[in-house]
Amino acid sequence: MIYNFSADDIFQMAEQLERNGAKFYRTAAEDLSDSSAKKLLLDLSEMENAHEKIFASLRVDLVEKEKTSAVFDPEGEAMAYLQALANIRVFFEKTIDVSSLKRIYVAALEAEKDSIVFFLGMKDMVPETFGKDRIDAIIREEMGHIKILSRELTSHKRSTDS
């Protein structure tokens, strides 16, 4: 069965991804002795929390036709599928290798990139008339995290190469 998802469905998933991301960063920061790296990861966790609120706000602003799916799905199977995908694909529960800051940054970058790919794929499932353009806001938010993490990874590499 082919599903067309509404912008409301996508924003619900975005909220879940942000919750998962916040937990990922908090967990990664727990045992770090490097106070500046710990602060960065906790700041990223807070950014994920803020993004969750942004996406919830965007959901409230959706017009009624953007809140309805283009398919008959009385059991909510499509949303359950998307939630499972969001939980498994991006920021999924896994053992975080905290043996080095570099590994933490690389894992975080991979997760952020995966989230962007995930949302780009989901964007293709949302018909134009159901708020497809609003998903760009999600993608821009996640791209900001990639910039921060890339900068930190480059800076970390330079400091360990010296």
Buried (B, 14 or more C-beta within 10 A) or exposed (E): EEBEBBBBBBBBBBBBBBBBBBBBBBBBBEEBEEEEBBEBBBEBBEBBBEBBEBBBEBBEEBEEEBBEBBEEBEEEEBBEBBBEBBBEBBBEEEEBEBEEBBEBBBBBBEBBBBBBBBBEEBBEBBBEEBBBEBBEBBBEBBEEBBEBBEEBBEEBEEEEEE
